[in-house]
Amino acid sequence: LVNFQPDESVAYTILVHKPWEGITLADVAFPSFVFIMGASMALSKSGFQYGWQWRLLKRVLILFVVGLIYNHCGGIFALMFVQGFGTNELYDMWITHGRLMGVLQRLALSYGFAMLIFYFLRDNLKLLAIAFILMALSSLGYHLYNPSAPFDQLNNISTAVDSVFPGAEHNYCGAAFDPEGLYGTLC
């Protein structure tokens, strides 16, 4: 409904992502998933039983790998169905310009990071304090990096981090920034 509409010019505006500033219903989907993940962690009864670290690592890795596979399905289909598309083009698509981050990868890293915080700080007041500290650090990073225009699309801390890791050639659609980049995921 959101990412694969044939013609965005005739689509309902509520189902189209805002290019940079603003918010629509489509932009609320990811934060809703993160909220549901956090609520399910807090309400989970099995939580931290014996071997929870391995289950956590397994879940994070599975979700991350499924996201990588999803990001690279186009190459698999092109190899199978497009005449003249060979392993060299597949290598270029996956290794040279392949996207490391994505929605599922971001969910995986957020889940793993949140579970570790939740485990080490089981007190609700400490968890709330950490949430506000992370929010403040995220905003502070933008304001310290570019004080005159902290949320400029092409000159902000998130773009700077994404250009170093995983690198500009691995960002979403080759853009200068990645909507699911590392800085935004960790902060």
C-alpha positions as CSV (number, residue, x, y, z in Angstrom):
1,L,0.0,0.0,0.0
2,V,2.8,2.4,0.7
3,N,6.1,1.5,-1.0
4,F,4.9,-0.2,-4.2
5,Q,2.2,2.1,-5.6
6,P,2.2,2.2,-9.4
7,D,1.6,5.9,-9.6
8,E,2.1,8.1,-6.5
9,S,0.5,11.1,-8.2
10,V,-3.0,9.5,-8.0
11,A,-2.4,7.7,-4.7
12,Y,-4.1,8.9,-1.4
13,T,-1.7,11.3,0.2
14,I,-2.1,9.7,3.5
15,L,-0.5,6.5,2.1
16,V,2.6,8.2,0.7
17,H,5.7,8.9,2.7
18,K,6.6,12.6,3.2
19,P,9.8,13.2,1.2
20,W,11.6,14.8,4.2
21,E,9.6,17.1,6.6
22,G,6.1,16.3,7.9
23,I,4.2,13.1,8.7
24,T,1.5,11.0,7.2
25,L,-0.2,7.7,8.2
26,A,2.5,5.8,6.2
27,D,5.2,7.4,8.4
28,V,3.7,6.1,11.6
29,A,3.9,2.4,10.6
30,F,7.5,1.8,11.7
31,P,7.3,3.6,15.0
32,S,4.1,1.6,15.7
33,F,6.0,-1.6,15.1
34,V,8.8,-0.5,17.5
35,F,6.2,0.4,20.1
36,I,4.4,-2.9,19.8
37,M,7.8,-4.7,20.1
38,G,8.6,-2.8,23.3
39,A,5.2,-3.4,24.8
40,S,5.5,-7.1,24.1
41,M,8.9,-7.1,25.8
42,A,7.5,-5.5,28.9
43,L,4.5,-7.8,29.0
44,S,6.4,-11.0,28.3
45,K,6.2,-13.6,31.0
46,S,9.1,-15.8,29.7
47,G,11.5,-12.8,29.5
48,F,14.9,-13.7,30.9
49,Q,14.8,-17.4,31.5
50,Y,17.9,-19.6,31.2
51,G,19.5,-19.1,27.8
52,W,17.7,-15.9,26.9
53,Q,20.9,-14.4,25.4
54,W,21.1,-17.1,22.7
55,R,17.4,-16.8,21.9
56,L,17.9,-13.0,21.6
57,L,20.9,-13.4,19.4
58,K,19.0,-16.0,17.2
59,R,16.0,-13.7,16.8
60,V,18.1,-10.7,16.0
61,L,20.2,-12.6,13.4
62,I,17.1,-14.3,11.8
63,L,15.3,-10.9,11.4
64,F,18.5,-9.2,10.1
65,V,19.1,-12.0,7.5
66,V,15.5,-12.1,6.4
67,G,15.8,-8.3,5.9
68,L,18.9,-8.8,3.8
69,I,17.2,-11.5,1.7
70,Y,14.2,-9.2,1.2
71,N,16.5,-6.3,0.2
72,H,18.2,-8.5,-2.4
73,C,15.2,-10.4,-3.9
74,G,15.4,-8.2,-7.0
75,G,18.8,-9.6,-7.9
76,I,17.6,-13.2,-7.4
77,F,14.6,-12.6,-9.7
78,A,16.7,-10.7,-12.2
79,L,19.2,-13.6,-12.4
80,M,16.4,-16.1,-13.0
81,F,14.2,-14.1,-15.4
82,V,16.2,-11.2,-17.1
83,Q,18.1,-12.1,-20.2
84,G,21.7,-11.1,-20.0
85,F,21.7,-10.6,-16.3
86,G,24.6,-12.7,-15.0
87,T,26.7,-13.3,-11.9
88,N,28.8,-10.1,-12.5
89,E,25.7,-7.9,-12.4
90,L,24.5,-9.8,-9.3
91,Y,27.8,-9.3,-7.6
92,D,27.7,-5.6,-8.5
93,M,24.1,-5.4,-7.2
94,W,24.7,-7.2,-3.9
95,I,28.3,-6.4,-3.0
96,T,29.3,-3.2,-4.7
97,H,25.9,-1.4,-4.2
98,G,24.0,-3.8,-1.9
99,R,22.0,-2.2,0.9
100,L,22.9,-3.4,4.4
101,M,20.3,-1.6,6.4
102,G,16.5,-1.8,5.9
103,V,13.3,-1.9,7.9
104,L,13.7,-5.4,9.2
105,Q,17.4,-4.9,10.0
106,R,16.5,-1.8,11.9
107,L,13.8,-3.7,13.8
108,A,16.3,-6.4,14.6
109,L,18.9,-4.0,15.9
110,S,16.3,-2.0,17.9
111,Y,14.9,-5.2,19.4
112,G,18.4,-6.4,20.5
113,F,19.4,-3.1,21.9
114,A,16.1,-2.6,23.8
115,M,16.3,-6.1,25.2
116,L,19.8,-5.5,26.6
117,I,18.7,-2.2,28.1
118,F,15.5,-3.8,29.5
119,Y,17.6,-6.7,31.0
120,F,20.2,-4.5,32.7
121,L,17.8,-1.8,33.9
122,R,14.7,-3.6,35.0
123,D,13.5,-0.6,37.0
124,N,10.7,1.3,35.2
125,L,12.1,4.7,36.3
126,K,15.5,3.9,35.0
127,L,14.0,2.7,31.7
128,L,12.1,5.9,31.4
129,A,15.2,7.9,32.1
130,I,17.2,6.0,29.5
131,A,14.5,6.6,26.9
132,F,14.6,10.4,27.5
133,I,18.4,10.4,27.5
134,L,18.5,8.6,24.2
135,M,15.9,11.0,22.7
136,A,18.0,13.9,24.0
137,L,21.2,12.5,22.6
138,S,19.7,11.9,19.2
139,S,18.5,15.5,19.0
140,L,21.7,16.9,20.5
141,G,23.7,15.0,17.8
142,Y,21.8,16.8,15.1
143,H,22.1,20.2,16.8
144,L,25.8,19.9,17.5
145,Y,26.7,18.6,14.0
146,N,24.9,21.4,12.1
147,P,23.7,24.1,14.6
148,S,22.4,26.5,11.9
149,A,20.2,23.8,10.1
150,P,20.2,20.7,12.3
151,F,17.6,18.8,10.2
152,D,18.9,19.8,6.7
153,Q,18.3,16.8,4.5
154,L,21.8,16.6,3.1
155,N,23.9,18.0,5.9
156,N,23.1,16.3,9.2
157,I,24.7,13.8,11.5
158,S,22.7,10.9,10.3
159,T,23.9,11.5,6.7
160,A,27.5,11.8,7.9
161,V,27.3,8.5,9.8
162,D,25.6,6.8,6.8
163,S,28.3,8.0,4.5
164,V,30.9,6.3,6.7
165,F,29.0,3.1,7.5
166,P,27.8,1.4,5.5
167,G,28.9,4.0,2.9
168,A,26.9,6.2,0.5
169,E,26.9,3.5,-2.3
170,H,25.0,1.2,0.1
171,N,22.3,3.6,1.0
172,Y,18.6,3.4,0.0
173,C,18.4,4.0,-3.8
174,G,21.9,5.5,-3.8
175,A,20.8,8.6,-1.8
176,A,23.0,10.6,0.4
177,F,21.2,9.4,3.5
178,D,19.5,6.1,4.4
179,P,16.0,6.3,6.1
180,E,16.9,3.3,8.1
181,G,20.6,4.3,8.7
182,L,22.7,3.3,11.7
183,Y,22.5,6.7,13.6
184,G,18.8,6.7,13.5
185,T,18.6,3.1,14.6
186,L,20.8,3.5,17.6
187,C,19.4,6.8,18.7
